[in-house]
Amino acid sequence: MGLGDKIHNAAEKLHGRSKEAAGRATGDRRLRAEGRERHIRADLKQAGEKIKDAFRRH
């Protein structure tokens, strides 16, 4: 996984967490769900990149 991908995934994860927290603070269920979805999507991308890296090394 390249450094750019790591930074992008970390930024997306942080954005998702902040959106989820804002939704929780305001009681906006849609905003909270969008934040959770973005956070999970970033985690899945990161896991996929780690799997690709593992296959490239062997």
PDBQT receptor file of N, H, CA, C and O in Angstrom, charges set to zero:
ATOM      1  N   MET A   1       0.858  -1.164   0.000  1.00  0.00    +0.000 N 
ATOM      2  CA  MET A   1       0.000   0.000   0.000  1.00  0.00    +0.000 C 
ATOM      3  C   MET A   1       0.902   1.224   0.000  1.00  0.00    +0.000 C 
ATOM      4  O   MET A   1       1.812   1.352   0.819  1.00  0.00    +0.000 OA
ATOM      5  N   GLY A   2       0.628   2.109  -0.931  1.00  0.00    +0.000 N 
ATOM      6  H   GLY A   2      -0.112   2.005  -1.596  1.00  0.00    +0.000 HD
ATOM      7  CA  GLY A   2       1.430   3.314  -1.034  1.00  0.00    +0.000 C 
ATOM      8  C   GLY A   2       1.095   4.308   0.061  1.00  0.00    +0.000 C 
ATOM      9  O   GLY A   2       0.033   4.256   0.680  1.00  0.00    +0.000 OA
ATOM     10  N   LEU A   3       2.027   5.204   0.275  1.00  0.00    +0.000 N 
ATOM     11  H   LEU A   3       2.889   5.246  -0.228  1.00  0.00    +0.000 HD
ATOM     12  CA  LEU A   3       1.837   6.217   1.308  1.00  0.00    +0.000 C 
ATOM     13  C   LEU A   3       0.611   7.077   1.009  1.00  0.00    +0.000 C 
ATOM     14  O   LEU A   3      -0.133   7.441   1.920  1.00  0.00    +0.000 OA
ATOM     15  N   GLY A   4       0.406   7.397  -0.251  1.00  0.00    +0.000 N 
ATOM     16  H   GLY A   4       1.010   7.101  -0.991  1.00  0.00    +0.000 HD
ATOM     17  CA  GLY A   4      -0.760   8.202  -0.633  1.00  0.00    +0.000 C 
ATOM     18  C   GLY A   4      -2.067   7.508  -0.299  1.00  0.00    +0.000 C 
ATOM     19  O   GLY A   4      -3.018   8.147   0.151  1.00  0.00    +0.000 OA
ATOM     20  N   ASP A   5      -2.116   6.186  -0.521  1.00  0.00    +0.000 N 
ATOM     21  H   ASP A   5      -1.344   5.667  -0.887  1.00  0.00    +0.000 HD
ATOM     22  CA  ASP A   5      -3.319   5.416  -0.187  1.00  0.00    +0.000 C 
ATOM     23  C   ASP A   5      -3.558   5.399   1.318  1.00  0.00    +0.000 C 
ATOM     24  O   ASP A   5      -4.694   5.520   1.777  1.00  0.00    +0.000 OA
ATOM     25  N   LYS A   6      -2.483   5.249   2.078  1.00  0.00    +0.000 N 
ATOM     26  H   LYS A   6      -1.561   5.150   1.706  1.00  0.00    +0.000 HD
ATOM     27  CA  LYS A   6      -2.609   5.237   3.539  1.00  0.00    +0.000 C 
ATOM     28  C   LYS A   6      -3.163   6.566   4.051  1.00  0.00    +0.000 C 
ATOM     29  O   LYS A   6      -4.048   6.603   4.905  1.00  0.00    +0.000 OA
ATOM     30  N   ILE A   7      -2.623   7.645   3.509  1.00  0.00    +0.000 N 
ATOM     31  H   ILE A   7      -1.904   7.615   2.815  1.00  0.00    +0.000 HD
ATOM     32  CA  ILE A   7      -3.069   8.976   3.933  1.00  0.00    +0.000 C 
ATOM     33  C   ILE A   7      -4.521   9.199   3.536  1.00  0.00    +0.000 C 
ATOM     34  O   ILE A   7      -5.311   9.724   4.321  1.00  0.00    +0.000 OA
ATOM     35  N   HIS A   8      -4.871   8.802   2.326  1.00  0.00    +0.000 N 
ATOM     36  H   HIS A   8      -4.230   8.376   1.688  1.00  0.00    +0.000 HD
ATOM     37  CA  HIS A   8      -6.246   8.978   1.855  1.00  0.00    +0.000 C 
ATOM     38  C   HIS A   8      -7.228   8.178   2.718  1.00  0.00    +0.000 C 
ATOM     39  O   HIS A   8      -8.273   8.694   3.112  1.00  0.00    +0.000 OA
ATOM     40  N   ASN A   9      -6.890   6.922   3.010  1.00  0.00    +0.000 N 
ATOM     41  H   ASN A   9      -6.041   6.502   2.690  1.00  0.00    +0.000 HD
ATOM     42  CA  ASN A   9      -7.778   6.090   3.816  1.00  0.00    +0.000 C 
ATOM     43  C   ASN A   9      -7.899   6.625   5.239  1.00  0.00    +0.000 C 
ATOM     44  O   ASN A   9      -8.984   6.602   5.821  1.00  0.00    +0.000 OA
ATOM     45  N   ALA A  10      -6.794   7.103   5.800  1.00  0.00    +0.000 N 
ATOM     46  H   ALA A  10      -5.912   7.121   5.328  1.00  0.00    +0.000 HD
ATOM     47  CA  ALA A  10      -6.842   7.667   7.147  1.00  0.00    +0.000 C 
ATOM     48  C   ALA A  10      -7.705   8.928   7.182  1.00  0.00    +0.000 C 
ATOM     49  O   ALA A  10      -8.470   9.139   8.123  1.00  0.00    +0.000 OA
ATOM     50  N   ALA A  11      -7.575   9.759   6.153  1.00  0.00    +0.000 N 
ATOM     51  H   ALA A  11      -6.953   9.587   5.389  1.00  0.00    +0.000 HD
ATOM     52  CA  ALA A  11      -8.381  10.985   6.086  1.00  0.00    +0.000 C 
ATOM     53  C   ALA A  11      -9.856  10.652   5.930  1.00  0.00    +0.000 C 
ATOM     54  O   ALA A  11     -10.710  11.281   6.554  1.00  0.00    +0.000 OA
ATOM     55  N   GLU A  12     -10.153   9.662   5.096  1.00  0.00    +0.000 N 
ATOM     56  H   GLU A  12      -9.459   9.151   4.589  1.00  0.00    +0.000 HD
ATOM     57  CA  GLU A  12     -11.552   9.270   4.901  1.00  0.00    +0.000 C 
ATOM     58  C   GLU A  12     -12.142   8.681   6.187  1.00  0.00    +0.000 C 
ATOM     59  O   GLU A  12     -13.302   8.927   6.518  1.00  0.00    +0.000 OA
ATOM     60  N   LYS A  13     -11.333   7.906   6.901  1.00  0.00    +0.000 N 
ATOM     61  H   LYS A  13     -10.391   7.707   6.633  1.00  0.00    +0.000 HD
ATOM     62  CA  LYS A  13     -11.783   7.319   8.162  1.00  0.00    +0.000 C 
ATOM     63  C   LYS A  13     -12.060   8.423   9.188  1.00  0.00    +0.000 C 
ATOM     64  O   LYS A  13     -13.070   8.382   9.891  1.00  0.00    +0.000 OA
ATOM     65  N   LEU A  14     -11.170   9.399   9.269  1.00  0.00    +0.000 N 
ATOM     66  H   LEU A  14     -10.350   9.433   8.698  1.00  0.00    +0.000 HD
ATOM     67  CA  LEU A  14     -11.350  10.518  10.189  1.00  0.00    +0.000 C 
ATOM     68  C   LEU A  14     -12.590  11.333   9.827  1.00  0.00    +0.000 C 
ATOM     69  O   LEU A  14     -13.341  11.753  10.708  1.00  0.00    +0.000 OA
ATOM     70  N   HIS A  15     -12.801  11.553   8.543  1.00  0.00    +0.000 N 
ATOM     71  H   HIS A  15     -12.191  11.212   7.828  1.00  0.00    +0.000 HD
ATOM     72  CA  HIS A  15     -13.978  12.296   8.098  1.00  0.00    +0.000 C 
ATOM     73  C   HIS A  15     -15.254  11.543   8.476  1.00  0.00    +0.000 C 
ATOM     74  O   HIS A  15     -16.230  12.145   8.922  1.00  0.00    +0.000 OA
ATOM     75  N   GLY A  16     -15.237  10.234   8.294  1.00  0.00    +0.000 N 
ATOM     76  H   GLY A  16     -14.444   9.744   7.931  1.00  0.00    +0.000 HD
ATOM     77  CA  GLY A  16     -16.395   9.428   8.670  1.00  0.00    +0.000 C 
ATOM     78  C   GLY A  16     -16.677   9.486  10.158  1.00  0.00    +0.000 C 
ATOM     79  O   GLY A  16     -17.828   9.602  10.579  1.00  0.00    +0.000 OA
ATOM     80  N   ARG A  17     -15.624   9.406  10.949  1.00  0.00    +0.000 N 
ATOM     81  H   ARG A  17     -14.689   9.312  10.608  1.00  0.00    +0.000 HD
ATOM     82  CA  ARG A  17     -15.802   9.469  12.407  1.00  0.00    +0.000 C 
ATOM     83  C   ARG A  17     -16.362  10.819  12.839  1.00  0.00    +0.000 C 
ATOM     84  O   ARG A  17     -17.230  10.892  13.709  1.00  0.00    +0.000 OA
ATOM     85  N   SER A  18     -15.855  11.894  12.219  1.00  0.00    +0.000 N 
ATOM     86  H   SER A  18     -15.150  11.835  11.512  1.00  0.00    +0.000 HD
ATOM     87  CA  SER A  18     -16.349  13.217  12.597  1.00  0.00    +0.000 C 
ATOM     88  C   SER A  18     -17.801  13.406  12.175  1.00  0.00    +0.000 C 
ATOM     89  O   SER A  18     -18.587  14.016  12.900  1.00  0.00    +0.000 OA
ATOM     90  N   LYS A  19     -18.156  12.885  11.007  1.00  0.00    +0.000 N 
ATOM     91  H   LYS A  19     -17.518  12.390  10.418  1.00  0.00    +0.000 HD
ATOM     92  CA  LYS A  19     -19.545  12.971  10.550  1.00  0.00    +0.000 C 
ATOM     93  C   LYS A  19     -20.468  12.181  11.476  1.00  0.00    +0.000 C 
ATOM     94  O   LYS A  19     -21.563  12.628  11.817  1.00  0.00    +0.000 OA
ATOM     95  N   GLU A  20     -20.006  11.010  11.871  1.00  0.00    +0.000 N 
ATOM     96  H   GLU A  20     -19.117  10.647  11.594  1.00  0.00    +0.000 HD
ATOM     97  CA  GLU A  20     -20.799  10.183  12.772  1.00  0.00    +0.000 C 
ATOM     98  C   GLU A  20     -20.985  10.884  14.122  1.00  0.00    +0.000 C 
ATOM     99  O   GLU A  20     -22.080  10.869  14.685  1.00  0.00    +0.000 OA
ATOM    100  N   ALA A  21     -19.921  11.492  14.632  1.00  0.00    +0.000 N 
ATOM    101  H   ALA A  21     -19.032  11.504  14.174  1.00  0.00    +0.000 HD
ATOM    102  CA  ALA A  21     -20.003  12.211  15.903  1.00  0.00    +0.000 C 
ATOM    103  C   ALA A  21     -20.933  13.422  15.796  1.00  0.00    +0.000 C 
ATOM    104  O   ALA A  21     -21.696  13.709  16.719  1.00  0.00    +0.000 OA
ATOM    105  N   ALA A  22     -20.866  14.120  14.680  1.00  0.00    +0.000 N 
ATOM    106  H   ALA A  22     -20.246  13.887  13.930  1.00  0.00    +0.000 HD
ATOM    107  CA  ALA A  22     -21.751  15.276  14.485  1.00  0.00    +0.000 C 
ATOM    108  C   ALA A  22     -23.204  14.822  14.429  1.00  0.00    +0.000 C 
ATOM    109  O   ALA A  22     -24.083  15.469  14.998  1.00  0.00    +0.000 OA
ATOM    110  N   GLY A  23     -23.451  13.721  13.750  1.00  0.00    +0.000 N 
ATOM    111  H   GLY A  23     -22.737  13.196  13.288  1.00  0.00    +0.000 HD
ATOM    112  CA  GLY A  23     -24.814  13.188  13.689  1.00  0.00    +0.000 C 
ATOM    113  C   GLY A  23     -25.322  12.762  15.047  1.00  0.00    +0.000 C 
ATOM    114  O   GLY A  23     -26.490  12.964  15.378  1.00  0.00    +0.000 OA
ATOM    115  N   ARG A  24     -24.435  12.168  15.835  1.00  0.00    +0.000 N 
ATOM    116  H   ARG A  24     -23.486  12.004  15.566  1.00  0.00    +0.000 HD
ATOM    117  CA  ARG A  24     -24.812  11.740  17.180  1.00  0.00    +0.000 C 
ATOM    118  C   ARG A  24     -25.113  12.956  18.066  1.00  0.00    +0.000 C 
ATOM    119  O   ARG A  24     -26.062  12.938  18.851  1.00  0.00    +0.000 OA
ATOM    120  N   ALA A  25     -24.296  14.015  17.934  1.00  0.00    +0.000 N 
ATOM    121  H   ALA A  25     -23.526  14.029  17.296  1.00  0.00    +0.000 HD
ATOM    122  CA  ALA A  25     -24.463  15.214  18.756  1.00  0.00    +0.000 C 
ATOM    123  C   ALA A  25     -25.741  15.968  18.414  1.00  0.00    +0.000 C 
ATOM    124  O   ALA A  25     -26.393  16.530  19.294  1.00  0.00    +0.000 OA
ATOM    125  N   THR A  26     -26.098  15.979  17.123  1.00  0.00    +0.000 N 
ATOM    126  H   THR A  26     -25.569  15.523  16.408  1.00  0.00    +0.000 HD
ATOM    127  CA  THR A  26     -27.273  16.736  16.704  1.00  0.00    +0.000 C 
ATOM    128  C   THR A  26     -28.539  15.895  16.657  1.00  0.00    +0.000 C 
ATOM    129  O   THR A  26     -29.642  16.425  16.518  1.00  0.00    +0.000 OA
ATOM    130  N   GLY A  27     -28.374  14.580  16.774  1.00  0.00    +0.000 N 
ATOM    131  H   GLY A  27     -27.478  14.150  16.886  1.00  0.00    +0.000 HD
ATOM    132  CA  GLY A  27     -29.537  13.703  16.698  1.00  0.00    +0.000 C 
ATOM    133  C   GLY A  27     -29.962  13.409  15.269  1.00  0.00    +0.000 C 
ATOM    134  O   GLY A  27     -31.063  12.910  15.040  1.00  0.00    +0.000 OA
ATOM    135  N   ASP A  28     -29.099  13.714  14.307  1.00  0.00    +0.000 N 
ATOM    136  H   ASP A  28     -28.205  14.120  14.493  1.00  0.00    +0.000 HD
ATOM    137  CA  ASP A  28     -29.397  13.482  12.894  1.00  0.00    +0.000 C 
ATOM    138  C   ASP A  28     -28.997  12.056  12.530  1.00  0.00    +0.000 C 
ATOM    139  O   ASP A  28     -27.812  11.754  12.390  1.00  0.00    +0.000 OA
ATOM    140  N   ARG A  29     -29.976  11.194  12.381  1.00  0.00    +0.000 N 
ATOM    141  H   ARG A  29     -30.939  11.440  12.495  1.00  0.00    +0.000 HD
ATOM    142  CA  ARG A  29     -29.721   9.776  12.121  1.00  0.00    +0.000 C 
ATOM    143  C   ARG A  29     -29.092   9.562  10.752  1.00  0.00    +0.000 C 
ATOM    144  O   ARG A  29     -28.256   8.673  10.588  1.00  0.00    +0.000 OA
ATOM    145  N   ARG A  30     -29.483  10.363   9.770  1.00  0.00    +0.000 N 
ATOM    146  H   ARG A  30     -30.162  11.084   9.903  1.00  0.00    +0.000 HD
ATOM    147  CA  ARG A  30     -28.942  10.226   8.417  1.00  0.00    +0.000 C 
ATOM    148  C   ARG A  30     -27.452  10.574   8.397  1.00  0.00    +0.000 C 
ATOM    149  O   ARG A  30     -26.654   9.852   7.799  1.00  0.00    +0.000 OA
ATOM    150  N   LEU A  31     -27.078  11.667   9.040  1.00  0.00    +0.000 N 
ATOM    151  H   LEU A  31     -27.726  12.254   9.526  1.00  0.00    +0.000 HD
ATOM    152  CA  LEU A  31     -25.684  12.085   9.103  1.00  0.00    +0.000 C 
ATOM    153  C   LEU A  31     -24.840  11.052   9.846  1.00  0.00    +0.000 C 
ATOM    154  O   LEU A  31     -23.713  10.756   9.449  1.00  0.00    +0.000 OA
ATOM    155  N   ARG A  32     -25.385  10.521  10.903  1.00  0.00    +0.000 N 
ATOM    156  H   ARG A  32     -26.300  10.761  11.225  1.00  0.00    +0.000 HD
ATOM    157  CA  ARG A  32     -24.676   9.490  11.668  1.00  0.00    +0.000 C 
ATOM    158  C   ARG A  32     -24.451   8.240  10.815  1.00  0.00    +0.000 C 
ATOM    159  O   ARG A  32     -23.376   7.642  10.853  1.00  0.00    +0.000 OA
ATOM    160  N   ALA A  33     -25.463   7.850  10.051  1.00  0.00    +0.000 N 
ATOM    161  H   ALA A  33     -26.337   8.336  10.020  1.00  0.00    +0.000 HD
ATOM    162  CA  ALA A  33     -25.346   6.668   9.190  1.00  0.00    +0.000 C 
ATOM    163  C   ALA A  33     -24.341   6.907   8.066  1.00  0.00    +0.000 C 
ATOM    164  O   ALA A  33     -23.570   6.012   7.721  1.00  0.00    +0.000 OA
ATOM    165  N   GLU A  34     -24.349   8.112   7.495  1.00  0.00    +0.000 N 
ATOM    166  H   GLU A  34     -24.976   8.839   7.775  1.00  0.00    +0.000 HD
ATOM    167  CA  GLU A  34     -23.382   8.439   6.444  1.00  0.00    +0.000 C 
ATOM    168  C   GLU A  34     -21.956   8.373   6.991  1.00  0.00    +0.000 C 
ATOM    169  O   GLU A  34     -21.057   7.859   6.326  1.00  0.00    +0.000 OA
ATOM    170  N   GLY A  35     -21.756   8.883   8.173  1.00  0.00    +0.000 N 
ATOM    171  H   GLY A  35     -22.486   9.300   8.714  1.00  0.00    +0.000 HD
ATOM    172  CA  GLY A  35     -20.435   8.847   8.793  1.00  0.00    +0.000 C 
ATOM    173  C   GLY A  35     -19.985   7.425   9.076  1.00  0.00    +0.000 C 
ATOM    174  O   GLY A  35     -18.829   7.076   8.837  1.00  0.00    +0.000 OA
ATOM    175  N   ARG A  36     -20.882   6.614   9.579  1.00  0.00    +0.000 N 
ATOM    176  H   ARG A  36     -21.821   6.897   9.773  1.00  0.00    +0.000 HD
ATOM    177  CA  ARG A  36     -20.548   5.218   9.867  1.00  0.00    +0.000 C 
ATOM    178  C   ARG A  36     -20.190   4.479   8.573  1.00  0.00    +0.000 C 
ATOM    179  O   ARG A  36     -19.237   3.701   8.530  1.00  0.00    +0.000 OA
ATOM    180  N   GLU A  37     -20.970   4.738   7.527  1.00  0.00    +0.000 N 
ATOM    181  H   GLU A  37     -21.744   5.370   7.563  1.00  0.00    +0.000 HD
ATOM    182  CA  GLU A  37     -20.727   4.091   6.238  1.00  0.00    +0.000 C 
ATOM    183  C   GLU A  37     -19.360   4.501   5.676  1.00  0.00    +0.000 C 
ATOM    184  O   GLU A  37     -18.621   3.659   5.167  1.00  0.00    +0.000 OA
ATOM    185  N   ARG A  38     -19.034   5.756   5.764  1.00  0.00    +0.000 N 
ATOM    186  H   ARG A  38     -19.635   6.441   6.177  1.00  0.00    +0.000 HD
ATOM    187  CA  ARG A  38     -17.749   6.242   5.241  1.00  0.00    +0.000 C 
ATOM    188  C   ARG A  38     -16.583   5.667   6.039  1.00  0.00    +0.000 C 
ATOM    189  O   ARG A  38     -15.551   5.309   5.472  1.00  0.00    +0.000 OA
ATOM    190  N   HIS A  39     -16.750   5.583   7.342  1.00  0.00    +0.000 N 
ATOM    191  H   HIS A  39     -17.589   5.874   7.803  1.00  0.00    +0.000 HD
ATOM    192  CA  HIS A  39     -15.734   5.021   8.227  1.00  0.00    +0.000 C 
ATOM    193  C   HIS A  39     -15.498   3.545   7.900  1.00  0.00    +0.000 C 
ATOM    194  O   HIS A  39     -14.350   3.107   7.812  1.00  0.00    +0.000 OA
ATOM    195  N   ILE A  40     -16.559   2.789   7.723  1.00  0.00    +0.000 N 
ATOM    196  H   ILE A  40     -17.491   3.144   7.795  1.00  0.00    +0.000 HD
ATOM    197  CA  ILE A  40     -16.446   1.364   7.412  1.00  0.00    +0.000 C 
ATOM    198  C   ILE A  40     -15.835   1.173   6.023  1.00  0.00    +0.000 C 
ATOM    199  O   ILE A  40     -15.012   0.279   5.827  1.00  0.00    +0.000 OA
ATOM    200  N   ARG A  41     -16.229   2.000   5.070  1.00  0.00    +0.000 N 
ATOM    201  H   ARG A  41     -16.898   2.727   5.230  1.00  0.00    +0.000 HD
ATOM    202  CA  ARG A  41     -15.683   1.896   3.715  1.00  0.00    +0.000 C 
ATOM    203  C   ARG A  41     -14.166   2.112   3.726  1.00  0.00    +0.000 C 
ATOM    204  O   ARG A  41     -13.439   1.410   3.024  1.00  0.00    +0.000 OA
ATOM    205  N   ALA A  42     -13.689   3.066   4.508  1.00  0.00    +0.000 N 
ATOM    206  H   ALA A  42     -14.280   3.637   5.078  1.00  0.00    +0.000 HD
ATOM    207  CA  ALA A  42     -12.248   3.325   4.604  1.00  0.00    +0.000 C 
ATOM    208  C   ALA A  42     -11.535   2.123   5.224  1.00  0.00    +0.000 C 
ATOM    209  O   ALA A  42     -10.447   1.754   4.784  1.00  0.00    +0.000 OA
ATOM    210  N   ASP A  43     -12.146   1.510   6.245  1.00  0.00    +0.000 N 
ATOM    211  H   ASP A  43     -13.031   1.810   6.603  1.00  0.00    +0.000 HD
ATOM    212  CA  ASP A  43     -11.557   0.316   6.849  1.00  0.00    +0.000 C 
ATOM    213  C   ASP A  43     -11.454  -0.826   5.843  1.00  0.00    +0.000 C 
ATOM    214  O   ASP A  43     -10.448  -1.534   5.812  1.00  0.00    +0.000 OA
ATOM    215  N   LEU A  44     -12.475  -1.007   5.031  1.00  0.00    +0.000 N 
ATOM    216  H   LEU A  44     -13.292  -0.432   5.057  1.00  0.00    +0.000 HD
ATOM    217  CA  LEU A  44     -12.460  -2.079   4.034  1.00  0.00    +0.000 C 
ATOM    218  C   LEU A  44     -11.421  -1.823   2.948  1.00  0.00    +0.000 C 
ATOM    219  O   LEU A  44     -10.758  -2.755   2.494  1.00  0.00    +0.000 OA
ATOM    220  N   LYS A  45     -11.275  -0.584   2.532  1.00  0.00    +0.000 N 
ATOM    221  H   LYS A  45     -11.814   0.174   2.901  1.00  0.00    +0.000 HD
ATOM    222  CA  LYS A  45     -10.258  -0.254   1.542  1.00  0.00    +0.000 C 
ATOM    223  C   LYS A  45      -8.865  -0.548   2.087  1.00  0.00    +0.000 C 
ATOM    224  O   LYS A  45      -8.009  -1.089   1.387  1.00  0.00    +0.000 OA
ATOM    225  N   GLN A  46      -8.655  -0.185   3.341  1.00  0.00    +0.000 N 
ATOM    226  H   GLN A  46      -9.351   0.255   3.910  1.00  0.00    +0.000 HD
ATOM    227  CA  GLN A  46      -7.367  -0.414   3.965  1.00  0.00    +0.000 C 
ATOM    228  C   GLN A  46      -7.081  -1.909   4.077  1.00  0.00    +0.000 C 
ATOM    229  O   GLN A  46      -5.950  -2.336   3.844  1.00  0.00    +0.000 OA
ATOM    230  N   ALA A  47      -8.071  -2.698   4.425  1.00  0.00    +0.000 N 
ATOM    231  H   ALA A  47      -8.989  -2.351   4.615  1.00  0.00    +0.000 HD
ATOM    232  CA  ALA A  47      -7.898  -4.149   4.520  1.00  0.00    +0.000 C 
ATOM    233  C   ALA A  47      -7.586  -4.735   3.145  1.00  0.00    +0.000 C 
ATOM    234  O   ALA A  47      -6.729  -5.611   3.027  1.00  0.00    +0.000 OA
ATOM    235  N   GLY A  48      -8.263  -4.267   2.117  1.00  0.00    +0.000 N 
ATOM    236  H   GLY A  48      -8.959  -3.555   2.212  1.00  0.00    +0.000 HD
ATOM    237  CA  GLY A  48      -8.011  -4.736   0.760  1.00  0.00    +0.000 C 
ATOM    238  C   GLY A  48      -6.594  -4.419   0.308  1.00  0.00    +0.000 C 
ATOM    239  O   GLY A  48      -5.945  -5.249  -0.328  1.00  0.00    +0.000 OA
ATOM    240  N   GLU A  49      -6.114  -3.230   0.629  1.00  0.00    +0.000 N 
ATOM    241  H   GLU A  49      -6.642  -2.556   1.145  1.00  0.00    +0.000 HD
ATOM    242  CA  GLU A  49      -4.747  -2.850   0.280  1.00  0.00    +0.000 C 
ATOM    243  C   GLU A  49      -3.735  -3.726   1.014  1.00  0.00    +0.000 C 
ATOM    244  O   GLU A  49      -2.713  -4.101   0.439  1.00  0.00    +0.000 OA
ATOM    245  N   LYS A  50      -4.005  -4.053   2.265  1.00  0.00    +0.000 N 
ATOM    246  H   LYS A  50      -4.835  -3.749   2.732  1.00  0.00    +0.000 HD
ATOM    247  CA  LYS A  50      -3.094  -4.913   3.024  1.00  0.00    +0.000 C 
ATOM    248  C   LYS A  50      -3.044  -6.315   2.432  1.00  0.00    +0.000 C 
ATOM    249  O   LYS A  50      -1.984  -6.941   2.406  1.00  0.00    +0.000 OA
ATOM    250  N   ILE A  51      -4.173  -6.808   1.962  1.00  0.00    +0.000 N 
ATOM    251  H   ILE A  51      -5.034  -6.299   1.984  1.00  0.00    +0.000 HD
ATOM    252  CA  ILE A  51      -4.213  -8.138   1.334  1.00  0.00    +0.000 C 
ATOM    253  C   ILE A  51      -3.408  -8.121   0.041  1.00  0.00    +0.000 C 
ATOM    254  O   ILE A  51      -2.641  -9.047  -0.228  1.00  0.00    +0.000 OA
ATOM    255  N   LYS A  52      -3.579  -7.071  -0.762  1.00  0.00    +0.000 N 
ATOM    256  H   LYS A  52      -4.202  -6.320  -0.544  1.00  0.00    +0.000 HD
ATOM    257  CA  LYS A  52      -2.820  -6.968  -2.003  1.00  0.00    +0.000 C 
ATOM    258  C   LYS A  52      -1.309  -6.918  -1.708  1.00  0.00    +0.000 C 
ATOM    259  O   LYS A  52      -0.518  -7.551  -2.408  1.00  0.00    +0.000 OA
ATOM    260  N   ASP A  53      -0.921  -6.175  -0.688  1.00  0.00    +0.000 N 
ATOM    261  H   ASP A  53      -1.564  -5.661  -0.119  1.00  0.00    +0.000 HD
ATOM    262  CA  ASP A  53       0.483  -6.095  -0.321  1.00  0.00    +0.000 C 
ATOM    263  C   ASP A  53       1.023  -7.443   0.117  1.00  0.00    +0.000 C 
ATOM    264  O   ASP A  53       2.159  -7.790  -0.206  1.00  0.00    +0.000 OA
ATOM    265  N   ALA A  54       0.226  -8.203   0.845  1.00  0.00    +0.000 N 
ATOM    266  H   ALA A  54      -0.696  -7.921   1.107  1.00  0.00    +0.000 HD
ATOM    267  CA  ALA A  54       0.669  -9.514   1.309  1.00  0.00    +0.000 C 
ATOM    268  C   ALA A  54       0.923 -10.450   0.130  1.00  0.00    +0.000 C 
ATOM    269  O   ALA A  54       1.874 -11.231   0.159  1.00  0.00    +0.000 OA
ATOM    270  N   PHE A  55       0.085 -10.384  -0.908  1.00  0.00    +0.000 N 
ATOM    271  H   PHE A  55      -0.687  -9.750  -0.931  1.00  0.00    +0.000 HD
ATOM    272  CA  PHE A  55       0.288 -11.242  -2.078  1.00  0.00    +0.000 C 
ATOM    273  C   PHE A  55       1.473 -10.785  -2.927  1.00  0.00    +0.000 C 
ATOM    274  O   PHE A  55       2.133 -11.604  -3.566  1.00  0.00    +0.000 OA
ATOM    275  N   ARG A  56       1.739  -9.489  -2.932  1.00  0.00    +0.000 N 
ATOM    276  H   ARG A  56       1.203  -8.824  -2.413  1.00  0.00    +0.000 HD
ATOM    277  CA  ARG A  56       2.867  -8.978  -3.703  1.00  0.00    +0.000 C 
ATOM    278  C   ARG A  56       4.208  -9.395  -3.085  1.00  0.00    +0.000 C 
ATOM    279  O   ARG A  56       5.186  -9.603  -3.803  1.00  0.00    +0.000 OA
ATOM    280  N   ARG A  57       4.251  -9.515  -1.766  1.00  0.00    +0.000 N 
ATOM    281  H   ARG A  57       3.457  -9.346  -1.183  1.00  0.00    +0.000 HD
ATOM    282  CA  ARG A  57       5.492  -9.856  -1.062  1.00  0.00    +0.000 C 
ATOM    283  C   ARG A  57       5.866 -11.328  -1.233  1.00  0.00    +0.000 C 
ATOM    284  O   ARG A  57       7.038 -11.690  -1.123  1.00  0.00    +0.000 OA
ATOM    285  N   HIS A  58       4.872 -12.177  -1.503  1.00  0.00    +0.000 N 
ATOM    286  H   HIS A  58       3.920 -11.883  -1.592  1.00  0.00    +0.000 HD
ATOM    287  CA  HIS A  58       5.165 -13.626  -1.573  1.00  0.00    +0.000 C 
ATOM    288  C   HIS A  58       5.190 -14.113  -2.967  1.00  0.00    +0.000 C 
ATOM    289  O   HIS A  58       5.421 -15.299  -3.203  1.00  0.00    +0.000 OA
TER     290      HIS A  58
